[in-house]
Each structure stands twice: as C-alpha cells, then as structure tokens.
Amino acid sequence: MVTIAAIIYEPGNSIKNKTGSWRTFRPILDNEKCVKCENCYIFCPEGAIQEDENGNFKINYDYCKGCLICMNECPVNAITKVREEK
C-alpha cells in the first residue's frame, strides 16, 4: 500500500512497497554480453540491479520501474527491453 504522496514514515518499510507493477517496459539483461562494468548497477535509481555470488548482475523486477536508464548506460548493449505483459 502506498501512502499519500508516497511518504515513508518508518525507516526500512520501503522493502514492503514493491514498485515494479507500474512498468511499461521490462529490461532484459544478457549475461553472455555483459562485461561486468557495473554501469547498470551504479545508475539504477531504484537499486533494483544486484550482483550475485558469481559476479553476474540480475534485475529484481519487484522494484524495477522500467525507466531503462540501465539499458541506456550499458556500453555493450547487453540490456534490451520488451513490453511488459500483464
């Protein structure tokens, strides 16, 4: 549930507020093309891109809003977009 003006009243409660449901485009990361430059990780405004134990990056779609900044910042075009299907 989102509060009025999306104000967060308690520290740490943003974890409960998943934001990926209003996405129009879904970024798709191709780990075969990824050079692990971390640009997607650095520029994601939602912190929705995480690094796994093998050094690969993955997108947490519960929090990805589909802004596609990650796609625009990727120097090797390892991230593409597809229209989100509901």
PyMOL Python script that loads the backbone (N, CA, C, O; Angstrom):
from pymol import cmd

cmd.read_pdbstr("""\
ATOM      1  N   MET A   1       0.844  -1.175   0.000  1.00  0.00           N
ATOM      2  CA  MET A   1       0.000   0.000   0.000  1.00  0.00           C
ATOM      3  C   MET A   1       0.893   1.243   0.000  1.00  0.00           C
ATOM      4  O   MET A   1       1.867   1.323   0.748  1.00  0.00           O
ATOM      5  N   VAL A   2       0.547   2.198  -0.842  1.00  0.00           N
ATOM      6  CA  VAL A   2       1.311   3.432  -0.942  1.00  0.00           C
ATOM      7  C   VAL A   2       0.584   4.514  -0.149  1.00  0.00           C
ATOM      8  O   VAL A   2      -0.631   4.671  -0.265  1.00  0.00           O
ATOM      9  N   THR A   3       1.337   5.255   0.651  1.00  0.00           N
ATOM     10  CA  THR A   3       0.757   6.337   1.445  1.00  0.00           C
ATOM     11  C   THR A   3       0.539   7.567   0.573  1.00  0.00           C
ATOM     12  O   THR A   3       0.994   7.607  -0.570  1.00  0.00           O
ATOM     13  N   ILE A   4      -0.148   8.564   1.102  1.00  0.00           N
ATOM     14  CA  ILE A   4      -0.346   9.809   0.382  1.00  0.00           C
ATOM     15  C   ILE A   4       1.015  10.423   0.082  1.00  0.00           C
ATOM     16  O   ILE A   4       1.854  10.546   0.974  1.00  0.00           O
ATOM     17  N   ALA A   5       1.233  10.805  -1.164  1.00  0.00           N
ATOM     18  CA  ALA A   5       2.493  11.377  -1.651  1.00  0.00           C
ATOM     19  C   ALA A   5       3.654  10.397  -1.503  1.00  0.00           C
ATOM     20  O   ALA A   5       4.814  10.807  -1.541  1.00  0.00           O
ATOM     21  N   ALA A   6       3.361   9.123  -1.336  1.00  0.00           N
ATOM     22  CA  ALA A   6       4.366   8.069  -1.206  1.00  0.00           C
ATOM     23  C   ALA A   6       5.378   8.367  -0.103  1.00  0.00           C
ATOM     24  O   ALA A   6       6.558   8.039  -0.227  1.00  0.00           O
ATOM     25  N   ILE A   7       4.917   8.978   0.952  1.00  0.00           N
ATOM     26  CA  ILE A   7       5.779   9.308   2.084  1.00  0.00           C
ATOM     27  C   ILE A   7       6.061   8.036   2.881  1.00  0.00           C
ATOM     28  O   ILE A   7       5.157   7.250   3.168  1.00  0.00           O
ATOM     29  N   ILE A   8       7.318   7.853   3.227  1.00  0.00           N
ATOM     30  CA  ILE A   8       7.717   6.712   4.036  1.00  0.00           C
ATOM     31  C   ILE A   8       7.860   7.184   5.470  1.00  0.00           C
ATOM     32  O   ILE A   8       8.704   8.026   5.774  1.00  0.00           O
ATOM     33  N   TYR A   9       7.045   6.647   6.335  1.00  0.00           N
ATOM     34  CA  TYR A   9       7.015   7.099   7.722  1.00  0.00           C
ATOM     35  C   TYR A   9       7.974   6.340   8.632  1.00  0.00           C
ATOM     36  O   TYR A   9       8.466   6.889   9.618  1.00  0.00           O
ATOM     37  N   GLU A  10       8.242   5.071   8.301  1.00  0.00           N
ATOM     38  CA  GLU A  10       9.110   4.277   9.157  1.00  0.00           C
ATOM     39  C   GLU A  10      10.360   3.862   8.381  1.00  0.00           C
ATOM     40  O   GLU A  10      10.244   3.459   7.223  1.00  0.00           O
ATOM     41  N   PRO A  11      11.534   3.945   8.971  1.00  0.00           N
ATOM     42  CA  PRO A  11      12.745   3.508   8.282  1.00  0.00           C
ATOM     43  C   PRO A  11      12.649   2.027   7.909  1.00  0.00           C
ATOM     44  O   PRO A  11      12.196   1.200   8.701  1.00  0.00           O
ATOM     45  N   GLY A  12      13.077   1.717   6.706  1.00  0.00           N
ATOM     46  CA  GLY A  12      13.118   0.323   6.276  1.00  0.00           C
ATOM     47  C   GLY A  12      11.820  -0.235   5.740  1.00  0.00           C
ATOM     48  O   GLY A  12      11.788  -1.385   5.303  1.00  0.00           O
ATOM     49  N   ASN A  13      10.755   0.531   5.755  1.00  0.00           N
ATOM     50  CA  ASN A  13       9.490  -0.032   5.290  1.00  0.00           C
ATOM     51  C   ASN A  13       9.336   0.019   3.774  1.00  0.00           C
ATOM     52  O   ASN A  13       8.357  -0.499   3.237  1.00  0.00           O
ATOM     53  N   SER A  14      10.292   0.638   3.077  1.00  0.00           N
ATOM     54  CA  SER A  14      10.187   0.679   1.619  1.00  0.00           C
ATOM     55  C   SER A  14      10.333  -0.708   1.016  1.00  0.00           C
ATOM     56  O   SER A  14       9.928  -0.922  -0.127  1.00  0.00           O
ATOM     57  N   ILE A  15      10.894  -1.644   1.743  1.00  0.00           N
ATOM     58  CA  ILE A  15      11.029  -3.016   1.256  1.00  0.00           C
ATOM     59  C   ILE A  15       9.660  -3.619   0.997  1.00  0.00           C
ATOM     60  O   ILE A  15       9.513  -4.459   0.109  1.00  0.00           O
ATOM     61  N   LYS A  16       8.663  -3.208   1.753  1.00  0.00           N
ATOM     62  CA  LYS A  16       7.306  -3.725   1.587  1.00  0.00           C
ATOM     63  C   LYS A  16       6.630  -3.147   0.356  1.00  0.00           C
ATOM     64  O   LYS A  16       5.699  -3.748  -0.181  1.00  0.00           O
ATOM     65  N   ASN A  17       7.091  -1.985  -0.096  1.00  0.00           N
ATOM     66  CA  ASN A  17       6.423  -1.296  -1.203  1.00  0.00           C
ATOM     67  C   ASN A  17       7.080  -1.631  -2.534  1.00  0.00           C
ATOM     68  O   ASN A  17       7.960  -0.912  -3.006  1.00  0.00           O
ATOM     69  N   LYS A  18       6.648  -2.711  -3.118  1.00  0.00           N
ATOM     70  CA  LYS A  18       7.202  -3.120  -4.404  1.00  0.00           C
ATOM     71  C   LYS A  18       6.695  -2.164  -5.478  1.00  0.00           C
ATOM     72  O   LYS A  18       5.511  -1.830  -5.517  1.00  0.00           O
ATOM     73  N   THR A  19       7.612  -1.725  -6.356  1.00  0.00           N
ATOM     74  CA  THR A  19       7.272  -0.692  -7.325  1.00  0.00           C
ATOM     75  C   THR A  19       7.265  -1.197  -8.761  1.00  0.00           C
ATOM     76  O   THR A  19       7.009  -0.418  -9.678  1.00  0.00           O
ATOM     77  N   GLY A  20       7.534  -2.458  -8.977  1.00  0.00           N
ATOM     78  CA  GLY A  20       7.644  -2.970 -10.333  1.00  0.00           C
ATOM     79  C   GLY A  20       6.332  -3.175 -11.055  1.00  0.00           C
ATOM     80  O   GLY A  20       6.347  -3.529 -12.234  1.00  0.00           O
ATOM     81  N   SER A  21       5.213  -2.974 -10.416  1.00  0.00           N
ATOM     82  CA  SER A  21       3.928  -3.278 -11.045  1.00  0.00           C
ATOM     83  C   SER A  21       3.481  -2.208 -12.037  1.00  0.00           C
ATOM     84  O   SER A  21       2.531  -2.454 -12.781  1.00  0.00           O
ATOM     85  N   TRP A  22       4.111  -1.039 -12.091  1.00  0.00           N
ATOM     86  CA  TRP A  22       3.676   0.002 -13.000  1.00  0.00           C
ATOM     87  C   TRP A  22       4.614   0.163 -14.176  1.00  0.00           C
ATOM     88  O   TRP A  22       4.625   1.207 -14.827  1.00  0.00           O
ATOM     89  N   ARG A  23       5.376  -0.829 -14.443  1.00  0.00           N
ATOM     90  CA  ARG A  23       6.368  -0.785 -15.504  1.00  0.00           C
ATOM     91  C   ARG A  23       5.701  -1.006 -16.872  1.00  0.00           C
ATOM     92  O   ARG A  23       4.817  -1.853 -17.003  1.00  0.00           O
ATOM     93  N   THR A  24       6.127  -0.241 -17.889  1.00  0.00           N
ATOM     94  CA  THR A  24       5.651  -0.444 -19.261  1.00  0.00           C
ATOM     95  C   THR A  24       6.617  -1.318 -20.036  1.00  0.00           C
ATOM     96  O   THR A  24       6.203  -2.173 -20.819  1.00  0.00           O
ATOM     97  N   PHE A  25       7.926  -1.099 -19.812  1.00  0.00           N
ATOM     98  CA  PHE A  25       8.952  -1.901 -20.466  1.00  0.00           C
ATOM     99  C   PHE A  25       9.780  -2.627 -19.416  1.00  0.00           C
ATOM    100  O   PHE A  25      10.066  -2.092 -18.345  1.00  0.00           O
ATOM    101  N   ARG A  26      10.157  -3.854 -19.747  1.00  0.00           N
ATOM    102  CA  ARG A  26      10.963  -4.685 -18.848  1.00  0.00           C
ATOM    103  C   ARG A  26      12.368  -4.803 -19.440  1.00  0.00           C
ATOM    104  O   ARG A  26      12.516  -5.292 -20.560  1.00  0.00           O
ATOM    105  N   PRO A  27      13.405  -4.366 -18.712  1.00  0.00           N
ATOM    106  CA  PRO A  27      14.769  -4.558 -19.221  1.00  0.00           C
ATOM    107  C   PRO A  27      15.172  -6.032 -19.077  1.00  0.00           C
ATOM    108  O   PRO A  27      14.884  -6.680 -18.072  1.00  0.00           O
ATOM    109  N   ILE A  28      15.836  -6.528 -20.100  1.00  0.00           N
ATOM    110  CA  ILE A  28      16.310  -7.913 -20.099  1.00  0.00           C
ATOM    111  C   ILE A  28      17.828  -7.880 -20.211  1.00  0.00           C
ATOM    112  O   ILE A  28      18.378  -7.330 -21.165  1.00  0.00           O
ATOM    113  N   LEU A  29      18.490  -8.464 -19.244  1.00  0.00           N
ATOM    114  CA  LEU A  29      19.958  -8.468 -19.201  1.00  0.00           C
ATOM    115  C   LEU A  29      20.497  -9.779 -19.764  1.00  0.00           C
ATOM    116  O   LEU A  29      20.118 -10.863 -19.322  1.00  0.00           O
ATOM    117  N   ASP A  30      21.384  -9.662 -20.745  1.00  0.00           N
ATOM    118  CA  ASP A  30      22.039 -10.828 -21.346  1.00  0.00           C
ATOM    119  C   ASP A  30      23.411 -10.963 -20.696  1.00  0.00           C
ATOM    120  O   ASP A  30      24.326 -10.207 -21.022  1.00  0.00           O
ATOM    121  N   ASN A  31      23.561 -11.909 -19.789  1.00  0.00           N
ATOM    122  CA  ASN A  31      24.829 -12.074 -19.072  1.00  0.00           C
ATOM    123  C   ASN A  31      25.959 -12.548 -19.977  1.00  0.00           C
ATOM    124  O   ASN A  31      27.128 -12.412 -19.615  1.00  0.00           O
ATOM    125  N   GLU A  32      25.636 -13.101 -21.148  1.00  0.00           N
ATOM    126  CA  GLU A  32      26.689 -13.510 -22.094  1.00  0.00           C
ATOM    127  C   GLU A  32      27.379 -12.276 -22.687  1.00  0.00           C
ATOM    128  O   GLU A  32      28.583 -12.305 -22.943  1.00  0.00           O
ATOM    129  N   LYS A  33      26.635 -11.207 -22.902  1.00  0.00           N
ATOM    130  CA  LYS A  33      27.202  -9.975 -23.455  1.00  0.00           C
ATOM    131  C   LYS A  33      27.783  -9.064 -22.376  1.00  0.00           C
ATOM    132  O   LYS A  33      28.639  -8.230 -22.671  1.00  0.00           O
ATOM    133  N   CYS A  34      27.336  -9.212 -21.151  1.00  0.00           N
ATOM    134  CA  CYS A  34      27.724  -8.323 -20.055  1.00  0.00           C
ATOM    135  C   CYS A  34      29.235  -8.387 -19.794  1.00  0.00           C
ATOM    136  O   CYS A  34      29.807  -9.473 -19.702  1.00  0.00           O
ATOM    137  N   VAL A  35      29.869  -7.227 -19.676  1.00  0.00           N
ATOM    138  CA  VAL A  35      31.308  -7.150 -19.379  1.00  0.00           C
ATOM    139  C   VAL A  35      31.551  -6.781 -17.908  1.00  0.00           C
ATOM    140  O   VAL A  35      32.683  -6.508 -17.507  1.00  0.00           O
ATOM    141  N   LYS A  36      30.483  -6.778 -17.121  1.00  0.00           N
ATOM    142  CA  LYS A  36      30.557  -6.515 -15.675  1.00  0.00           C
ATOM    143  C   LYS A  36      31.181  -5.156 -15.344  1.00  0.00           C
ATOM    144  O   LYS A  36      31.972  -5.038 -14.409  1.00  0.00           O
ATOM    145  N   CYS A  37      30.820  -4.147 -16.113  1.00  0.00           N
ATOM    146  CA  CYS A  37      31.334  -2.800 -15.886  1.00  0.00           C
ATOM    147  C   CYS A  37      30.613  -2.117 -14.713  1.00  0.00           C
ATOM    148  O   CYS A  37      31.093  -1.111 -14.190  1.00  0.00           O
ATOM    149  N   GLU A  38      29.481  -2.656 -14.312  1.00  0.00           N
ATOM    150  CA  GLU A  38      28.676  -2.165 -13.185  1.00  0.00           C
ATOM    151  C   GLU A  38      27.920  -0.877 -13.483  1.00  0.00           C
ATOM    152  O   GLU A  38      27.320  -0.309 -12.571  1.00  0.00           O
ATOM    153  N   ASN A  39      27.925  -0.400 -14.704  1.00  0.00           N
ATOM    154  CA  ASN A  39      27.180   0.826 -15.020  1.00  0.00           C
ATOM    155  C   ASN A  39      25.697   0.675 -14.693  1.00  0.00           C
ATOM    156  O   ASN A  39      25.096   1.587 -14.126  1.00  0.00           O
ATOM    157  N   CYS A  40      25.110  -0.447 -15.038  1.00  0.00           N
ATOM    158  CA  CYS A  40      23.683  -0.652 -14.759  1.00  0.00           C
ATOM    159  C   CYS A  40      23.435  -0.605 -13.253  1.00  0.00           C
ATOM    160  O   CYS A  40      22.467  -0.001 -12.792  1.00  0.00           O
ATOM    161  N   TYR A  41      24.302  -1.235 -12.509  1.00  0.00           N
ATOM    162  CA  TYR A  41      24.202  -1.273 -11.052  1.00  0.00           C
ATOM    163  C   TYR A  41      24.348   0.132 -10.456  1.00  0.00           C
ATOM    164  O   TYR A  41      23.612   0.504  -9.542  1.00  0.00           O
ATOM    165  N   ILE A  42      25.289   0.898 -10.974  1.00  0.00           N
ATOM    166  CA  ILE A  42      25.570   2.236 -10.449  1.00  0.00           C
ATOM    167  C   ILE A  42      24.452   3.215 -10.778  1.00  0.00           C
ATOM    168  O   ILE A  42      24.063   4.020  -9.932  1.00  0.00           O
ATOM    169  N   PHE A  43      23.935   3.152 -11.998  1.00  0.00           N
ATOM    170  CA  PHE A  43      22.973   4.157 -12.444  1.00  0.00           C
ATOM    171  C   PHE A  43      21.524   3.808 -12.134  1.00  0.00           C
ATOM    172  O   PHE A  43      20.662   4.674 -12.281  1.00  0.00           O
ATOM    173  N   CYS A  44      21.212   2.600 -11.719  1.00  0.00           N
ATOM    174  CA  CYS A  44      19.820   2.243 -11.408  1.00  0.00           C
ATOM    175  C   CYS A  44      19.339   3.093 -10.230  1.00  0.00           C
ATOM    176  O   CYS A  44      19.878   2.977  -9.129  1.00  0.00           O
ATOM    177  N   PRO A  45      18.332   3.945 -10.445  1.00  0.00           N
ATOM    178  CA  PRO A  45      17.880   4.826  -9.367  1.00  0.00           C
ATOM    179  C   PRO A  45      17.127   4.098  -8.256  1.00  0.00           C
ATOM    180  O   PRO A  45      16.936   4.650  -7.173  1.00  0.00           O
ATOM    181  N   GLU A  46      16.702   2.875  -8.515  1.00  0.00           N
ATOM    182  CA  GLU A  46      15.927   2.127  -7.523  1.00  0.00           C
ATOM    183  C   GLU A  46      16.745   1.058  -6.811  1.00  0.00           C
ATOM    184  O   GLU A  46      16.243   0.411  -5.892  1.00  0.00           O
ATOM    185  N   GLY A  47      17.980   0.865  -7.215  1.00  0.00           N
ATOM    186  CA  GLY A  47      18.778  -0.206  -6.614  1.00  0.00           C
ATOM    187  C   GLY A  47      18.208  -1.570  -6.943  1.00  0.00           C
ATOM    188  O   GLY A  47      18.345  -2.511  -6.161  1.00  0.00           O
ATOM    189  N   ALA A  48      17.569  -1.681  -8.099  1.00  0.00           N
ATOM    190  CA  ALA A  48      16.910  -2.929  -8.480  1.00  0.00           C
ATOM    191  C   ALA A  48      17.856  -3.922  -9.147  1.00  0.00           C
ATOM    192  O   ALA A  48      17.471  -5.061  -9.411  1.00  0.00           O
ATOM    193  N   ILE A  49      19.091  -3.500  -9.420  1.00  0.00           N
ATOM    194  CA  ILE A  49      20.062  -4.403 -10.036  1.00  0.00           C
ATOM    195  C   ILE A  49      21.037  -4.839  -8.959  1.00  0.00           C
ATOM    196  O   ILE A  49      21.625  -4.023  -8.249  1.00  0.00           O
ATOM    197  N   GLN A  50      21.189  -6.150  -8.863  1.00  0.00           N
ATOM    198  CA  GLN A  50      22.026  -6.709  -7.810  1.00  0.00           C
ATOM    199  C   GLN A  50      23.054  -7.649  -8.421  1.00  0.00           C
ATOM    200  O   GLN A  50      22.836  -8.229  -9.485  1.00  0.00           O
ATOM    201  N   GLU A  51      24.175  -7.786  -7.729  1.00  0.00           N
ATOM    202  CA  GLU A  51      25.233  -8.686  -8.169  1.00  0.00           C
ATOM    203  C   GLU A  51      25.106  -9.986  -7.401  1.00  0.00           C
ATOM    204  O   GLU A  51      24.935  -9.970  -6.182  1.00  0.00           O
ATOM    205  N   ASP A  52      25.187 -11.116  -8.098  1.00  0.00           N
ATOM    206  CA  ASP A  52      25.096 -12.395  -7.403  1.00  0.00           C
ATOM    207  C   ASP A  52      26.486 -12.885  -6.988  1.00  0.00           C
ATOM    208  O   ASP A  52      27.479 -12.194  -7.215  1.00  0.00           O
ATOM    209  N   GLU A  53      26.559 -14.047  -6.395  1.00  0.00           N
ATOM    210  CA  GLU A  53      27.812 -14.576  -5.857  1.00  0.00           C
ATOM    211  C   GLU A  53      28.833 -14.896  -6.954  1.00  0.00           C
ATOM    212  O   GLU A  53      30.023 -15.021  -6.664  1.00  0.00           O
ATOM    213  N   ASN A  54      28.388 -15.031  -8.204  1.00  0.00           N
ATOM    214  CA  ASN A  54      29.282 -15.315  -9.325  1.00  0.00           C
ATOM    215  C   ASN A  54      29.745 -14.053 -10.050  1.00  0.00           C
ATOM    216  O   ASN A  54      30.475 -14.140 -11.037  1.00  0.00           O
ATOM    217  N   GLY A  55      29.330 -12.891  -9.572  1.00  0.00           N
ATOM    218  CA  GLY A  55      29.704 -11.631 -10.210  1.00  0.00           C
ATOM    219  C   GLY A  55      28.787 -11.224 -11.341  1.00  0.00           C
ATOM    220  O   GLY A  55      29.032 -10.222 -12.013  1.00  0.00           O
ATOM    221  N   ASN A  56      27.731 -11.994 -11.559  1.00  0.00           N
ATOM    222  CA  ASN A  56      26.751 -11.628 -12.586  1.00  0.00           C
ATOM    223  C   ASN A  56      25.723 -10.689 -11.978  1.00  0.00           C
ATOM    224  O   ASN A  56      25.466 -10.711 -10.774  1.00  0.00           O
ATOM    225  N   PHE A  57      25.146  -9.870 -12.833  1.00  0.00           N
ATOM    226  CA  PHE A  57      24.127  -8.938 -12.365  1.00  0.00           C
ATOM    227  C   PHE A  57      22.752  -9.469 -12.727  1.00  0.00           C
ATOM    228  O   PHE A  57      22.577 -10.131 -13.750  1.00  0.00           O
ATOM    229  N   LYS A  58      21.787  -9.176 -11.886  1.00  0.00           N
ATOM    230  CA  LYS A  58      20.414  -9.580 -12.162  1.00  0.00           C
ATOM    231  C   LYS A  58      19.488  -8.446 -11.742  1.00  0.00           C
ATOM    232  O   LYS A  58      19.815  -7.640 -10.871  1.00  0.00           O
ATOM    233  N   ILE A  59      18.342  -8.405 -12.376  1.00  0.00           N
ATOM    234  CA  ILE A  59      17.380  -7.337 -12.139  1.00  0.00           C
ATOM    235  C   ILE A  59      16.270  -7.862 -11.247  1.00  0.00           C
ATOM    236  O   ILE A  59      15.663  -8.894 -11.534  1.00  0.00           O
ATOM    237  N   ASN A  60      16.014  -7.152 -10.175  1.00  0.00           N
ATOM    238  CA  ASN A  60      14.914  -7.509  -9.286  1.00  0.00           C
ATOM    239  C   ASN A  60      13.658  -6.799  -9.800  1.00  0.00           C
ATOM    240  O   ASN A  60      13.479  -5.599  -9.591  1.00  0.00           O
ATOM    241  N   TYR A  61      12.804  -7.553 -10.468  1.00  0.00           N
ATOM    242  CA  TYR A  61      11.632  -6.962 -11.111  1.00  0.00           C
ATOM    243  C   TYR A  61      10.553  -6.525 -10.116  1.00  0.00           C
ATOM    244  O   TYR A  61       9.599  -5.853 -10.506  1.00  0.00           O
ATOM    245  N   ASP A  62      10.684  -6.887  -8.870  1.00  0.00           N
ATOM    246  CA  ASP A  62       9.740  -6.384  -7.863  1.00  0.00           C
ATOM    247  C   ASP A  62       9.936  -4.883  -7.636  1.00  0.00           C
ATOM    248  O   ASP A  62       9.008  -4.188  -7.222  1.00  0.00           O
ATOM    249  N   TYR A  63      11.155  -4.386  -7.910  1.00  0.00           N
ATOM    250  CA  TYR A  63      11.463  -2.981  -7.647  1.00  0.00           C
ATOM    251  C   TYR A  63      11.863  -2.197  -8.895  1.00  0.00           C
ATOM    252  O   TYR A  63      11.996  -0.975  -8.826  1.00  0.00           O
ATOM    253  N   CYS A  64      12.057  -2.863 -10.030  1.00  0.00           N
ATOM    254  CA  CYS A  64      12.410  -2.188 -11.285  1.00  0.00           C
ATOM    255  C   CYS A  64      11.174  -1.477 -11.835  1.00  0.00           C
ATOM    256  O   CYS A  64      10.135  -2.099 -12.054  1.00  0.00           O
ATOM    257  N   LYS A  65      11.300  -0.155 -12.056  1.00  0.00           N
ATOM    258  CA  LYS A  65      10.186   0.627 -12.594  1.00  0.00           C
ATOM    259  C   LYS A  65      10.212   0.676 -14.118  1.00  0.00           C
ATOM    260  O   LYS A  65       9.288   1.210 -14.732  1.00  0.00           O
ATOM    261  N   GLY A  66      11.249   0.131 -14.734  1.00  0.00           N
ATOM    262  CA  GLY A  66      11.330   0.123 -16.193  1.00  0.00           C
ATOM    263  C   GLY A  66      11.753   1.460 -16.769  1.00  0.00           C
ATOM    264  O   GLY A  66      11.350   1.802 -17.881  1.00  0.00           O
ATOM    265  N   CYS A  67      12.547   2.219 -16.051  1.00  0.00           N
ATOM    266  CA  CYS A  67      12.997   3.526 -16.558  1.00  0.00           C
ATOM    267  C   CYS A  67      14.004   3.367 -17.696  1.00  0.00           C
ATOM    268  O   CYS A  67      14.194   4.283 -18.496  1.00  0.00           O
ATOM    269  N   LEU A  68      14.648   2.203 -17.763  1.00  0.00           N
ATOM    270  CA  LEU A  68      15.607   1.846 -18.819  1.00  0.00           C
ATOM    271  C   LEU A  68      16.883   2.671 -18.799  1.00  0.00           C
ATOM    272  O   LEU A  68      17.605   2.709 -19.795  1.00  0.00           O
ATOM    273  N   ILE A  69      17.174   3.327 -17.692  1.00  0.00           N
ATOM    274  CA  ILE A  69      18.465   4.000 -17.553  1.00  0.00           C
ATOM    275  C   ILE A  69      19.588   2.971 -17.673  1.00  0.00           C
ATOM    276  O   ILE A  69      20.628   3.252 -18.269  1.00  0.00           O
ATOM    277  N   CYS A  70      19.385   1.802 -17.117  1.00  0.00           N
ATOM    278  CA  CYS A  70      20.389   0.734 -17.201  1.00  0.00           C
ATOM    279  C   CYS A  70      20.689   0.395 -18.659  1.00  0.00           C
ATOM    280  O   CYS A  70      21.848   0.217 -19.032  1.00  0.00           O
ATOM    281  N   MET A  71      19.660   0.307 -19.470  1.00  0.00           N
ATOM    282  CA  MET A  71      19.840  -0.010 -20.890  1.00  0.00           C
ATOM    283  C   MET A  71      20.623   1.100 -21.594  1.00  0.00           C
ATOM    284  O   MET A  71      21.498   0.826 -22.414  1.00  0.00           O
ATOM    285  N   ASN A  72      20.305   2.339 -21.271  1.00  0.00           N
ATOM    286  CA  ASN A  72      20.989   3.465 -21.908  1.00  0.00           C
ATOM    287  C   ASN A  72      22.442   3.592 -21.465  1.00  0.00           C
ATOM    288  O   ASN A  72      23.268   4.103 -22.222  1.00  0.00           O
ATOM    289  N   GLU A  73      22.770   3.141 -20.266  1.00  0.00           N
ATOM    290  CA  GLU A  73      24.137   3.265 -19.750  1.00  0.00           C
ATOM    291  C   GLU A  73      25.020   2.075 -20.091  1.00  0.00           C
ATOM    292  O   GLU A  73      26.237   2.151 -19.922  1.00  0.00           O
ATOM    293  N   CYS A  74      24.447   0.992 -20.559  1.00  0.00           N
ATOM    294  CA  CYS A  74      25.231  -0.216 -20.862  1.00  0.00           C
ATOM    295  C   CYS A  74      26.091   0.024 -22.107  1.00  0.00           C
ATOM    296  O   CYS A  74      25.551   0.304 -23.177  1.00  0.00           O
ATOM    297  N   PRO A  75      27.426  -0.081 -21.986  1.00  0.00           N
ATOM    298  CA  PRO A  75      28.295   0.219 -23.126  1.00  0.00           C
ATOM    299  C   PRO A  75      28.329  -0.880 -24.187  1.00  0.00           C
ATOM    300  O   PRO A  75      28.792  -0.638 -25.302  1.00  0.00           O
ATOM    301  N   VAL A  76      27.851  -2.080 -23.864  1.00  0.00           N
ATOM    302  CA  VAL A  76      27.926  -3.185 -24.832  1.00  0.00           C
ATOM    303  C   VAL A  76      26.542  -3.675 -25.254  1.00  0.00           C
ATOM    304  O   VAL A  76      26.418  -4.744 -25.852  1.00  0.00           O
ATOM    305  N   ASN A  77      25.512  -2.906 -24.950  1.00  0.00           N
ATOM    306  CA  ASN A  77      24.130  -3.248 -25.330  1.00  0.00           C
ATOM    307  C   ASN A  77      23.714  -4.637 -24.839  1.00  0.00           C
ATOM    308  O   ASN A  77      23.070  -5.400 -25.560  1.00  0.00           O
ATOM    309  N   ALA A  78      24.092  -4.945 -23.610  1.00  0.00           N
ATOM    310  CA  ALA A  78      23.713  -6.227 -23.030  1.00  0.00           C
ATOM    311  C   ALA A  78      22.297  -6.203 -22.454  1.00  0.00           C
ATOM    312  O   ALA A  78      21.766  -7.239 -22.054  1.00  0.00           O
ATOM    313  N   ILE A  79      21.694  -5.022 -22.413  1.00  0.00           N
ATOM    314  CA  ILE A  79      20.343  -4.899 -21.875  1.00  0.00           C
ATOM    315  C   ILE A  79      19.414  -4.433 -22.990  1.00  0.00           C
ATOM    316  O   ILE A  79      19.661  -3.424 -23.649  1.00  0.00           O
ATOM    317  N   THR A  80      18.368  -5.175 -23.179  1.00  0.00           N
ATOM    318  CA  THR A  80      17.344  -4.819 -24.166  1.00  0.00           C
ATOM    319  C   THR A  80      16.025  -4.648 -23.425  1.00  0.00           C
ATOM    320  O   THR A  80      15.943  -4.899 -22.223  1.00  0.00           O
ATOM    321  N   LYS A  81      15.000  -4.222 -24.143  1.00  0.00           N
ATOM    322  CA  LYS A  81      13.704  -4.029 -23.495  1.00  0.00           C
ATOM    323  C   LYS A  81      12.637  -4.825 -24.230  1.00  0.00           C
ATOM    324  O   LYS A  81      12.713  -5.039 -25.440  1.00  0.00           O
ATOM    325  N   VAL A  82      11.656  -5.251 -23.477  1.00  0.00           N
ATOM    326  CA  VAL A  82      10.458  -5.868 -24.036  1.00  0.00           C
ATOM    327  C   VAL A  82       9.266  -5.204 -23.370  1.00  0.00           C
ATOM    328  O   VAL A  82       9.360  -4.748 -22.230  1.00  0.00           O
ATOM    329  N   ARG A  83       8.155  -5.149 -24.074  1.00  0.00           N
ATOM    330  CA  ARG A  83       6.953  -4.571 -23.487  1.00  0.00           C
ATOM    331  C   ARG A  83       6.450  -5.488 -22.373  1.00  0.00           C
ATOM    332  O   ARG A  83       6.383  -6.707 -22.535  1.00  0.00           O
ATOM    333  N   GLU A  84       6.109  -4.894 -21.269  1.00  0.00           N
ATOM    334  CA  GLU A  84       5.616  -5.655 -20.121  1.00  0.00           C
ATOM    335  C   GLU A  84       4.230  -6.203 -20.433  1.00  0.00           C
ATOM    336  O   GLU A  84       3.369  -5.480 -20.934  1.00  0.00           O
ATOM    337  N   GLU A  85       4.020  -7.458 -20.143  1.00  0.00           N
ATOM    338  CA  GLU A  85       2.713  -8.071 -20.322  1.00  0.00           C
ATOM    339  C   GLU A  85       2.093  -8.271 -18.956  1.00  0.00           C
ATOM    340  O   GLU A  85       2.736  -8.777 -18.036  1.00  0.00           O
ATOM    341  N   LYS A  86       0.866  -7.879 -18.834  1.00  0.00           N
ATOM    342  CA  LYS A  86       0.166  -8.022 -17.541  1.00  0.00           C
ATOM    343  C   LYS A  86      -0.674  -9.263 -17.530  1.00  0.00           C
ATOM    344  O   LYS A  86      -1.335  -9.552 -16.533  1.00  0.00           O
TER     345      LYS A  86
END
""", "prot")
cmd.dss("prot")
cmd.show_as("cartoon", "prot")
cmd.util.cbc("prot")
cmd.orient("prot")
